[in-house]
Amino acid sequence: MVAAVACLALSGPALSADNDISLDGSQLGLAWAILFVGILLSIALLPLLAPSFWHHHFGKVSAFWALAFIVPFAFTHASGIVASEMAHAILLDYVPLSFS
């Protein structure tokens, strides 16, 4: 919940359709792909190679790879868009919405 509030506080103003600010994935270099491959290999290989370590630390390993991408990406690209997308993902995917 703290992360969601922090993301909302850091997010910039909402962008209208007239703004031409977007993230073009085709402009990203190989370093960004290496981070993605790193998390995929961690998810695929660590449960087989180090099951005890993976069972106890999978959240930390995933958080490491996520932060290894998010922090430099926010500094080198449009940080407002990054914060907005993070808040969107956290609120829709991780915060349960039950009104019953």
Summary of the structure (lengths in Angstrom):
residues: 100
radius of gyration: 16.3
end to end distance: 20.0
largest distance: 51.1
contacts: 204
relative contact order: 0.17
helix: 73%
strand: 0%
